[in-house]
Amino acid sequence: MFVRSLLGLPLVSLLVSILPVNHLQSTLTTQMESSQQLLAVYFPESDSKGAPSRTAGTGTRGPCSLTKEEKLEVNLTAVMPKNNIGTTVSPNPTVYLYVPKTSKQNAEFVVYDKSDRTGKPIYTSNISLPESSGIVKVSLPKTVELQPNNTYIWHFGIICDPNKPSLNYYLNGWLKRTSLTPKIEAKLKELEEKPLEQAKLYAESSVWNETITTLEKSRVTYPNAWKELLQSVGLEKIADSQIFDLSEQI
């Protein structure tokens, strides 16, 4: 009887000690979830200003006609707000696109100055596509700088027939370089170690590029914030997609 009681003491002590710890962990988890909810990153609705659709059509024929399997995929889509205008404060922004699985291996990325009536591109690059579907990101090199308060047109085309560019499966969108107030810039500097709060501030300032790039870098740490951002612009279907950095090819 004495031995049984003695053996039971550590178990009772263990149970007593575990209960408060479990309760504490539950409380901390709830607090973290509440904190992240308060810092949820939603991008505000933006007015359409004549930019093209952010989703490519499915009626392409010829060498870029989609197979039955490819038609079940999400179409070639710009990972942008619904108005397909990527506002940015960076002279060398990154463009994100969802590219469905395709048998084609190459694509072109071209950027034009919208105010330049000559139609001459300021940047052109040929890139290799990943073998699987996913979100690809392409950044402008430091040798090409967008000018403040100016709008640019980007073009992304999957090359279907190298001899017939008109048959490419393509998508266009706008990039607009904007600026922040000194007060916002100072606040962002204070938040350098807090990417979630930084992204929220960028979103509140209607700056898309820095909102998505900040969250993409912290996607593993804050997966829900990444999903909430894409959901806020109607792109929740691609939130779990793999991301491929095509900028390394440039």
BAFI-3210 file (N, C-alpha, C; in Angstrom, 3 decimals, decimal comma, padded with zeros to 6 digits):
// residues 250
n [1|2|3|4|5|6|7|8|9|10|11|12|13|14|15|16|17|18|19|20|21|22|23|24|25|26|27|28|29|30|31|32|33|34|35|36|37|38|39|40|41|42|43|44|45|46|47|48|49|50|51|52|53|54|55|56|57|58|59|60|61|62|63|64|65|66|67|68|69|70|71|72|73|74|75|76|77|78|79|80|81|82|83|84|85|86|87|88|89|90|91|92|93|94|95|96|97|98|99|100|101|102|103|104|105|106|107|108|109|110|111|112|113|114|115|116|117|118|119|120|121|122|123|124|125|126|127|128|129|130|131|132|133|134|135|136|137|138|139|140|141|142|143|144|145|146|147|148|149|150|151|152|153|154|155|156|157|158|159|160|161|162|163|164|165|166|167|168|169|170|171|172|173|174|175|176|177|178|179|180|181|182|183|184|185|186|187|188|189|190|191|192|193|194|195|196|197|198|199|200|201|202|203|204|205|206|207|208|209|210|211|212|213|214|215|216|217|218|219|220|221|222|223|224|225|226|227|228|229|230|231|232|233|234|235|236|237|238|239|240|241|242|243|244|245|246|247|248|249|250]
n.u [000,830|001,906|003,972|002,479|001,169|003,368|004,389|002,354|002,463|004,354|002,961|000,552|001,577|002,691|000,432|-000,833|001,037|001,030|-001,486|-001,771|000,244|-000,642|-002,952|-001,836|-000,438|-002,599|-003,810|-001,803|-001,706|-004,252|-004,003|-002,000|-003,297|-005,349|-003,839|-002,653|-004,976|-005,777|-003,789|-004,320|-003,867|-005,369|-006,024|-007,130|-010,107|-009,712|-010,119|-010,954|-008,881|-008,713|-006,882|-005,843|-007,564|-006,787|-006,622|-005,909|-007,568|-009,331|-009,632|-007,637|-006,153|-004,482|-000,914|-000,870|-003,133|-005,109|-004,848|-007,196|-006,629|-005,178|-007,103|-008,573|-007,117|-006,312|-006,479|-003,860|-002,796|-002,518|-001,014|-002,313|-004,071|-007,664|-008,013|-005,791|-003,508|-000,357|000,760|003,700|006,600|009,100|011,956|012,640|010,567|008,813|007,023|004,288|002,914|000,417|001,053|-000,271|000,182|002,010|002,900|004,689|007,895|009,174|009,085|008,348|009,168|008,244|008,612|007,037|007,124|004,342|003,802|005,403|005,172|006,421|006,494|008,615|010,214|011,345|012,558|013,370|013,078|013,901|012,662|012,785|010,212|008,772|008,327|005,975|002,727|002,230|003,018|004,866|007,630|008,942|011,514|012,454|015,682|018,412|019,425|017,388|015,133|012,066|010,362|009,376|005,892|004,922|003,490|003,635|003,563|003,426|004,261|003,605|004,314|003,645|005,624|004,508|004,839|007,834|008,226|005,930|004,861|002,337|000,740|001,262|000,518|-000,681|-000,434|-001,230|-000,428|-000,433|002,098|002,644|004,582|004,709|004,690|005,505|004,418|006,578|006,036|004,885|007,040|008,911|007,629|007,587|010,286|010,673|009,400|010,958|011,727|009,355|007,625|004,933|003,430|004,545|003,695|000,955|000,786|001,742|-000,346|-002,519|-001,732|-002,220|-000,279|000,646|002,794|004,911|003,465|002,795|005,343|006,618|005,044|005,345|007,991|007,788|006,135|006,218|006,363|004,078|001,620|-001,184|-001,629|-000,645|-002,496|-004,828|-004,325|-004,301|-006,881|-008,304|-008,141|-009,445|-008,081|-007,862|-007,809|-005,303|-003,601|-002,157|-000,233|002,913|005,869|007,904|010,995|011,793|013,490|016,110|017,073|017,488]
n.v [-001,194|001,240|001,447|001,605|004,032|005,667|005,356|006,472|009,158|010,756|010,675|011,959|014,440|015,109|015,329|017,465|019,435|019,575|020,494|023,354|024,266|023,420|024,914|027,448|027,370|027,145|029,597|031,348|030,604|031,387|034,133|034,746|034,092|035,954|038,276|038,056|038,157|040,770|041,983|041,323|041,331|043,139|044,113|047,191|047,976|049,003|051,545|050,908|051,808|051,660|049,673|046,510|043,278|041,112|038,458|035,953|034,965|031,906|031,053|030,556|029,392|027,076|026,600|027,140|026,135|024,912|021,849|019,322|018,826|021,100|023,070|022,741|023,941|026,989|029,960|031,734|034,259|037,519|038,287|040,452|043,415|043,686|045,595|045,324|046,899|047,465|049,107|050,699|051,520|051,117|051,382|049,178|046,991|043,871|041,549|039,433|036,407|033,971|030,970|028,498|024,908|024,019|022,795|024,295|025,872|028,315|031,886|035,403|038,557|041,837|045,353|048,495|052,065|053,818|056,404|056,795|057,198|055,950|053,259|051,695|049,213|049,436|047,460|044,054|040,555|037,111|034,124|030,942|028,615|027,062|023,493|022,751|023,990|027,214|030,141|032,593|034,813|037,846|040,112|043,495|044,377|046,178|047,881|048,941|051,400|052,425|055,475|057,969|058,623|057,746|055,666|052,297|049,691|046,233|043,174|039,801|036,903|033,602|031,720|030,358|029,838|030,504|031,852|033,223|035,618|036,689|034,620|033,990|033,071|035,327|038,044|041,217|044,068|046,819|048,886|051,170|053,646|055,070|057,298|057,600|059,251|061,230|060,615|058,046|056,639|056,880|055,457|052,896|052,311|052,051|049,676|047,621|045,118|043,863|042,390|041,722|043,849|045,834|045,087|045,403|048,178|049,056|048,049|049,532|051,921|051,570|050,404|048,059|046,359|046,318|045,377|042,699|041,603|041,837|040,161|037,781|037,088|036,421|034,289|031,655|032,002|033,513|032,191|032,421|035,155|035,647|034,180|035,562|038,040|037,449|036,500|038,809|040,136|038,506|036,173|033,710|031,054|030,428|030,642|028,671|027,892|026,857|028,886|030,340|031,749|033,567|035,583|035,045|034,124|036,302]
n.w [000,000|000,833|-001,036|-003,421|-003,043|-002,935|-005,512|-006,889|-006,319|-007,923|-010,391|-009,819|-009,111|-011,555|-013,188|-011,970|-012,424|-015,195|-016,026|-015,491|-017,259|-019,787|-019,888|-019,917|-022,351|-024,109|-023,664|-024,565|-027,276|-028,110|-027,689|-029,561|-031,951|-031,850|-031,956|-034,503|-035,998|-035,544|-036,959|-039,543|-043,048|-045,385|-048,668|-049,894|-051,836|-055,203|-057,644|-061,047|-063,712|-066,451|-067,007|-068,452|-068,291|-065,525|-065,962|-068,354|-071,373|-072,336|-074,851|-076,703|-079,687|-081,984|-081,687|-078,964|-077,840|-075,192|-073,357|-072,196|-069,524|-068,840|-069,107|-066,852|-064,962|-063,111|-064,990|-066,807|-064,803|-063,447|-060,406|-058,843|-057,619|-058,159|-060,156|-061,684|-061,455|-060,407|-057,820|-056,618|-054,654|-055,345|-057,503|-058,933|-059,202|-058,399|-060,310|-059,919|-061,090|-061,810|-063,308|-065,267|-065,562|-068,380|-071,629|-072,951|-072,860|-072,691|-072,076|-072,424|-071,012|-070,919|-070,601|-070,881|-071,199|-070,428|-071,253|-073,409|-076,708|-078,803|-078,497|-077,872|-075,980|-072,558|-071,309|-071,829|-071,556|-071,812|-070,459|-068,767|-068,192|-065,248|-064,681|-063,502|-062,445|-060,891|-058,855|-060,370|-060,090|-061,256|-061,345|-061,971|-063,155|-061,528|-063,328|-064,718|-064,107|-062,742|-063,079|-060,670|-060,024|-062,464|-065,039|-066,127|-068,605|-068,423|-070,059|-070,355|-071,944|-072,934|-074,972|-077,843|-080,537|-081,854|-084,244|-084,704|-083,016|-082,490|-081,784|-079,211|-075,806|-073,759|-071,324|-069,977|-067,904|-065,524|-064,048|-061,505|-060,300|-057,182|-054,308|-050,797|-047,789|-045,694|-043,019|-043,097|-044,192|-042,135|-040,129|-041,257|-041,212|-038,501|-038,135|-039,125|-038,136|-037,955|-040,037|-040,632|-039,629|-041,148|-043,744|-043,427|-043,103|-045,579|-047,180|-046,195|-047,197|-049,814|-051,469|-053,513|-054,479|-052,529|-050,394|-051,079|-051,610|-049,143|-047,512|-048,892|-048,440|-045,812|-045,735|-044,784|-042,031|-041,523|-042,700|-042,801|-043,056|-045,606|-047,136|-046,481|-047,621|-050,411|-050,626|-050,129|-052,518|-054,213|-055,008|-053,770|-054,608|-055,541|-053,443|-052,073|-053,827|-055,239|-055,260|-057,705|-058,367|-060,951|-061,437|-061,006|-063,363|-064,867]
ca.u [000,000|002,839|004,674|001,534|000,973|004,615|004,491|001,314|002,733|004,892|001,940|-000,353|002,322|002,851|-000,848|-001,081|001,935|000,724|-002,718|-001,542|001,061|-001,523|-003,838|-001,019|-000,195|-003,855|-003,995|-000,830|-002,140|-005,395|-003,507|-001,279|-004,280|-006,034|-002,885|-002,542|-006,229|-005,746|-002,823|-004,672|-003,521|-006,363|-005,739|-008,396|-010,644|-009,137|-010,904|-010,370|-008,475|-008,456|-005,900|-006,437|-007,965|-005,632|-006,695|-005,910|-008,704|-009,084|-010,016|-006,464|-006,089|-003,178|000,117|-001,059|-004,436|-004,976|-005,349|-008,305|-006,077|-004,777|-008,313|-009,064|-006,264|-006,579|-005,856|-002,739|-003,397|-001,633|-001,265|-002,465|-005,432|-008,652|-007,874|-004,573|-002,507|000,578|001,414|004,982|007,506|010,432|012,320|012,832|009,574|008,627|005,692|003,895|001,892|000,140|001,217|-000,733|001,089|001,951|003,965|005,634|009,009|009,753|008,197|009,017|008,665|008,588|008,049|006,980|006,719|003,019|003,793|006,276|004,348|007,187|006,234|009,874|010,284|012,490|013,159|012,910|013,800|013,377|012,801|012,340|009,090|008,866|007,613|004,669|002,008|002,588|003,199|006,230|007,913|009,972|011,893|013,244|017,062|018,752|019,798|016,139|014,447|010,807|010,401|008,271|004,651|004,786|002,823|004,294|002,819|004,243|003,714|004,137|003,771|004,177|005,969|003,909|005,516|008,857|008,142|004,655|004,594|000,912|000,083|001,654|-000,506|-000,084|-001,162|-000,666|-000,851|000,204|002,895|002,640|005,456|004,138|005,566|004,915|004,672|007,693|005,533|004,748|008,392|009,526|006,964|008,057|011,649|010,527|008,828|011,834|011,759|007,967|007,137|003,475|002,957|004,979|002,793|-000,344|000,920|001,795|-001,693|-003,332|-001,268|-002,565|000,949|000,514|004,042|005,628|002,613|002,907|006,728|006,903|004,385|005,895|009,230|007,435|004,988|006,339|006,072|002,701|000,872|-002,560|-001,610|-000,480|-003,777|-005,805|-004,042|-004,786|-008,337|-008,851|-008,192|-010,142|-007,152|-007,655|-007,612|-003,882|-002,827|-001,274|000,631|004,360|006,392|009,152|011,667|012,404|014,406|017,465|017,485|017,695]
ca.v [000,000|002,367|001,515|002,081|005,462|006,345|005,363|007,338|010,569|011,476|010,784|013,024|015,697|015,395|015,802|018,788|020,392|019,678|021,228|024,794|024,510|023,293|026,073|028,591|027,244|027,459|031,049|031,988|030,350|032,257|035,502|034,873|034,108|037,242|039,287|037,955|038,606|042,228|042,417|040,743|042,252|043,196|045,207|047,891|048,024|050,081|051,863|050,515|052,998|051,316|048,597|045,286|042,237|040,440|037,028|035,677|034,175|030,479|030,706|030,501|028,254|026,870|025,943|027,386|025,655|024,203|020,484|019,200|018,947|022,489|023,885|022,605|024,791|028,423|030,565|032,657|035,344|038,449|038,336|041,902|043,789|043,429|046,547|044,933|047,969|047,209|050,303|050,358|052,621|050,652|051,604|047,855|046,133|042,466|041,199|038,060|035,871|032,536|030,341|027,108|023,934|024,071|022,056|025,279|026,017|029,652|033,047|036,695|039,590|043,111|046,510|049,702|053,320|054,110|057,749|056,813|056,851|055,206|051,837|050,981|048,713|049,839|046,235|042,803|039,391|035,768|033,293|029,552|028,361|025,834|022,352|022,619|025,245|027,932|031,588|032,972|036,229|038,408|041,438|044,323|044,520|047,514|048,721|049,518|052,055|053,111|056,851|058,299|059,188|057,350|054,370|051,418|048,511|045,022|042,142|038,454|036,018|032,245|031,603|029,151|029,657|031,556|032,580|033,934|036,202|036,985|033,423|033,775|033,104|036,463|038,813|042,538|044,759|048,113|049,193|052,608|054,005|056,125|057,687|057,597|060,458|061,052|060,003|056,608|056,111|056,793|054,364|051,644|052,081|051,569|048,327|046,758|043,774|043,399|042,365|041,683|045,211|046,584|044,747|046,024|049,611|049,212|047,824|050,694|053,012|051,149|050,084|046,618|045,605|046,119|044,554|041,278|041,127|041,716|038,961|036,589|036,750|035,904|033,393|030,473|032,431|034,006|031,651|032,923|036,529|035,539|033,738|036,638|039,074|037,015|036,418|040,163|040,580|037,486|035,183|032,673|029,743|030,177|031,004|027,574|027,533|026,979|030,131|030,172|033,012|033,584|036,712|034,522|033,870|037,582]
ca.w [000,000|000,921|-002,330|-004,422|-002,819|-003,298|-006,965|-007,425|-006,063|-009,081|-011,430|-009,405|-009,228|-012,978|-013,697|-011,412|-013,064|-016,621|-016,265|-015,654|-018,450|-020,938|-019,864|-020,326|-023,791|-024,784|-023,564|-025,459|-028,648|-028,361|-027,787|-030,820|-033,021|-031,777|-032,414|-035,952|-036,564|-035,515|-037,962|-040,839|-044,127|-046,453|-049,594|-050,161|-053,202|-056,006|-058,835|-062,329|-064,464|-067,842|-067,177|-069,007|-067,340|-064,932|-066,300|-069,786|-071,839|-072,560|-076,228|-077,576|-080,600|-082,580|-080,876|-077,541|-077,391|-073,940|-073,265|-071,243|-068,170|-068,629|-068,988|-065,487|-064,132|-063,102|-066,164|-066,630|-064,017|-062,747|-058,966|-058,671|-057,223|-059,209|-061,266|-062,395|-061,377|-059,313|-057,281|-056,002|-054,324|-055,736|-058,909|-059,552|-058,555|-058,779|-060,803|-059,604|-061,973|-061,708|-064,620|-065,217|-066,154|-069,829|-072,315|-073,479|-071,928|-072,674|-072,002|-072,522|-070,110|-071,535|-069,900|-071,690|-070,558|-070,983|-071,837|-074,588|-077,862|-079,807|-078,304|-077,660|-074,597|-071,739|-070,774|-072,434|-071,030|-072,096|-069,273|-068,851|-067,294|-064,439|-065,251|-062,869|-062,266|-059,677|-058,939|-060,745|-059,827|-062,124|-060,855|-062,864|-062,665|-061,042|-064,474|-065,246|-062,992|-062,991|-062,598|-059,765|-060,565|-063,866|-065,223|-067,094|-069,039|-068,540|-070,948|-070,108|-072,970|-073,100|-076,391|-078,426|-081,820|-081,912|-085,512|-084,785|-081,688|-082,318|-081,273|-077,812|-074,751|-073,078|-070,327|-069,754|-066,692|-065,299|-062,861|-061,254|-059,187|-056,358|-053,199|-049,464|-047,008|-044,752|-041,788|-043,354|-044,372|-040,802|-039,420|-041,862|-040,720|-037,121|-038,173|-039,932|-037,562|-037,838|-041,421|-040,721|-039,425|-042,325|-044,851|-043,129|-043,357|-047,037|-047,696|-045,829|-048,062|-051,185|-052,220|-053,697|-054,666|-051,266|-049,529|-051,423|-051,474|-047,710|-047,000|-049,555|-047,745|-044,483|-045,955|-043,920|-040,659|-041,437|-043,842|-042,825|-043,554|-047,060|-047,689|-046,300|-048,612|-051,718|-050,543|-050,171|-053,920|-054,984|-055,572|-052,764|-055,236|-055,824|-052,247|-051,658|-054,953|-055,092|-055,834|-058,448|-058,591|-062,288|-061,501|-060,986|-064,742|-065,556]
c.u [000,872|003,568|003,761|001,308|002,192|004,765|003,475|001,614|003,314|003,848|000,971|000,321|002,461|001,571|-001,140|-000,225|001,586|-000,464|-002,499|-000,749|000,195|-002,462|-003,102|-000,765|-001,442|-004,109|-003,069|-001,229|-003,290|-004,956|-002,787|-002,250|-005,020|-005,139|-002,755|-003,818|-006,286|-004,809|-003,105|-004,449|-004,549|-006,041|-007,056|-008,815|-010,045|-009,990|-010,180|-010,063|-008,061|-007,427|-006,572|-006,800|-006,728|-005,624|-006,748|-007,116|-008,325|-009,347|-008,858|-006,473|-004,668|-002,205|-000,041|-002,432|-004,239|-005,514|-006,494|-007,816|-005,732|-005,985|-008,902|-008,265|-006,814|-005,847|-004,605|-003,281|-002,328|-002,001|-001,215|-003,833|-006,379|-008,535|-006,608|-003,552|-001,626|001,262|002,666|005,756|008,932|010,723|012,492|011,858|009,556|007,187|005,447|002,786|001,652|000,191|000,759|000,295|000,907|003,111|005,003|006,676|009,518|008,692|009,024|008,351|009,178|007,904|008,149|006,632|005,404|002,974|004,641|005,490|005,107|006,951|007,489|009,960|011,497|013,192|012,530|013,745|013,101|013,660|012,266|011,265|009,319|008,030|006,222|004,010|002,443|002,668|004,657|006,415|009,104|010,265|012,672|014,661|017,337|019,158|018,578|015,355|013,154|010,873|009,193|007,095|004,482|004,170|003,499|003,387|003,780|003,501|004,396|003,489|004,454|004,399|005,465|004,552|006,524|008,776|006,859|004,285|003,114|000,147|000,441|000,443|-000,032|-001,043|-000,457|-001,164|-000,109|001,018|002,905|003,513|004,891|005,110|004,789|005,217|005,856|007,255|005,420|006,126|009,089|008,924|007,421|009,462|011,619|010,092|009,678|011,864|010,352|007,316|005,619|002,883|003,366|004,023|001,432|-000,309|001,006|000,404|-002,603|-002,967|-001,540|-001,338|001,021|001,852|004,754|004,794|002,848|004,343|007,106|006,289|004,944|007,183|008,960|006,311|005,034|005,963|004,621|001,873|-000,554|-002,632|-001,479|-001,810|-004,829|-005,596|-004,600|-006,308|-008,967|-008,930|-008,780|-009,266|-006,873|-007,379|-006,137|-002,998|-001,840|-000,285|002,103|004,819|007,746|009,741|012,396|013,400|015,860|017,997|017,886|019,087]
c.v [001,254|002,579|002,065|003,582|006,260|006,461|006,312|008,814|011,314|011,677|011,911|014,383|016,122|015,957|017,214|019,836|020,611|020,593|022,722|025,128|024,446|024,492|027,325|028,563|027,601|028,955|031,795|031,813|031,259|033,704|035,734|034,957|035,434|038,363|039,267|038,424|040,130|042,771|041,819|041,786|042,137|044,373|045,867|047,818|049,220|050,300|051,396|051,771|052,646|050,244|047,358|044,292|041,531|038,943|036,846|034,832|032,727|030,075|030,616|029,239|028,096|026,228|026,163|026,938|024,772|022,778|020,452|019,379|020,395|023,407|023,810|023,474|026,212|029,022|031,364|033,932|036,221|038,463|039,808|042,181|043,613|044,385|046,307|046,071|047,715|048,492|049,888|051,616|052,280|050,995|050,287|046,845|044,707|042,254|039,724|037,631|034,403|031,967|028,885|026,174|023,942|023,284|023,006|025,613|027,445|030,743|034,312|037,679|040,924|044,232|047,737|050,902|053,731|055,463|057,846|056,313|056,081|053,705|051,012|050,507|049,242|048,606|045,017|041,660|038,105|034,871|031,893|029,299|027,104|024,725|022,180|023,986|025,930|029,428|031,867|034,452|036,670|039,828|042,200|044,452|045,960|048,457|049,381|050,101|052,728|054,505|057,152|058,926|058,914|055,951|053,594|050,229|047,332|044,005|040,821|037,522|034,663|032,032|030,261|028,804|030,798|032,417|033,398|034,480|036,467|035,798|033,135|033,841|034,163|037,153|040,151|043,115|046,072|048,107|050,698|052,907|055,228|056,473|057,676|058,908|060,204|060,363|058,490|055,966|055,930|055,633|053,018|051,300|051,556|050,107|047,335|045,317|043,179|043,391|042,362|043,082|046,116|046,362|045,404|047,522|049,903|049,057|049,010|051,907|052,707|050,942|048,564|045,880|045,314|045,302|043,080|040,771|040,946|040,451|037,687|036,140|036,126|034,876|032,172|030,821|032,841|033,501|032,193|034,339|036,545|035,156|034,836|037,748|038,680|036,901|037,800|040,716|039,496|036,423|034,046|031,295|029,416|030,428|029,927|027,158|027,696|028,253|029,870|031,562|032,961|034,725|036,234|034,252|035,158|038,124]
c.w [000,000|-000,411|-003,396|-004,288|-003,248|-004,800|-007,586|-007,270|-007,262|-010,163|-011,100|-009,553|-010,676|-013,564|-013,229|-012,124|-014,518|-016,867|-016,399|-016,907|-019,693|-021,042|-020,334|-021,827|-024,580|-024,791|-024,519|-026,917|-029,024|-028,538|-029,100|-031,988|-033,051|-032,305|-033,922|-036,626|-036,617|-036,590|-039,333|-041,940|-045,244|-047,359|-049,982|-051,617|-053,935|-057,249|-060,090|-063,128|-065,887|-068,070|-067,735|-067,914|-066,791|-065,234|-067,803|-070,145|-072,090|-074,006|-077,189|-078,428|-081,133|-081,617|-079,375|-077,055|-076,162|-074,038|-072,263|-069,812|-067,861|-068,462|-067,586|-064,524|-064,082|-064,298|-065,800|-065,995|-063,371|-061,275|-058,564|-058,043|-058,405|-060,384|-062,087|-062,491|-060,164|-058,875|-056,527|-055,649|-054,744|-057,195|-059,666|-058,938|-059,089|-059,216|-060,503|-060,565|-061,652|-063,121|-064,521|-065,852|-067,663|-070,427|-072,912|-072,420|-071,769|-072,645|-072,148|-071,567|-070,629|-070,758|-070,811|-070,801|-071,213|-071,681|-073,101|-075,797|-078,938|-079,679|-078,105|-076,214|-073,854|-071,169|-071,446|-071,881|-071,449|-070,899|-069,529|-067,800|-066,464|-065,055|-064,664|-062,742|-060,973|-059,917|-059,292|-060,430|-060,663|-061,654|-061,922|-062,308|-062,257|-062,168|-065,110|-064,081|-063,446|-062,367|-061,703|-060,504|-062,052|-063,937|-066,339|-067,422|-069,091|-069,395|-070,617|-071,115|-072,985|-074,586|-076,936|-079,767|-081,958|-083,170|-085,651|-083,399|-081,426|-081,737|-079,812|-076,882|-073,770|-072,112|-070,156|-068,431|-066,558|-064,015|-062,697|-060,053|-058,471|-055,242|-051,892|-048,760|-046,078|-043,462|-041,950|-043,505|-043,024|-040,013|-039,952|-041,381|-039,300|-037,087|-038,955|-039,439|-037,408|-039,222|-041,560|-040,563|-040,590|-043,491|-044,658|-043,432|-044,855|-047,648|-047,404|-046,677|-049,537|-052,062|-052,350|-053,694|-053,357|-050,269|-049,816|-051,273|-050,006|-047,140|-047,638|-048,880|-046,373|-044,562|-045,049|-042,482|-040,488|-042,627|-043,928|-043,379|-045,076|-047,714|-047,597|-047,317|-049,975|-051,740|-050,676|-051,590|-054,822|-055,601|-054,587|-053,367|-055,454|-054,605|-051,822|-052,754|-054,607|-055,781|-056,474|-058,728|-059,937|-062,436|-061,542|-062,386|-065,440|-065,242]
res [m|f|v|r|s|l|l|g|l|p|l|v|s|l|l|v|s|i|l|p|v|n|h|l|q|s|t|l|t|t|q|m|e|s|s|q|q|l|l|a|v|y|f|p|e|s|d|s|k|g|a|p|s|r|t|a|g|t|g|t|r|g|p|c|s|l|t|k|e|e|k|l|e|v|n|l|t|a|v|m|p|k|n|n|i|g|t|t|v|s|p|n|p|t|v|y|l|y|v|p|k|t|s|k|q|n|a|e|f|v|v|y|d|k|s|d|r|t|g|k|p|i|y|t|s|n|i|s|l|p|e|s|s|g|i|v|k|v|s|l|p|k|t|v|e|l|q|p|n|n|t|y|i|w|h|f|g|i|i|c|d|p|n|k|p|s|l|n|y|y|l|n|g|w|l|k|r|t|s|l|t|p|k|i|e|a|k|l|k|e|l|e|e|k|p|l|e|q|a|k|l|y|a|e|s|s|v|w|n|e|t|i|t|t|l|e|k|s|r|v|t|y|p|n|a|w|k|e|l|l|q|s|v|g|l|e|k|i|a|d|s|q|i|f|d|l|s|e|q|i]
***
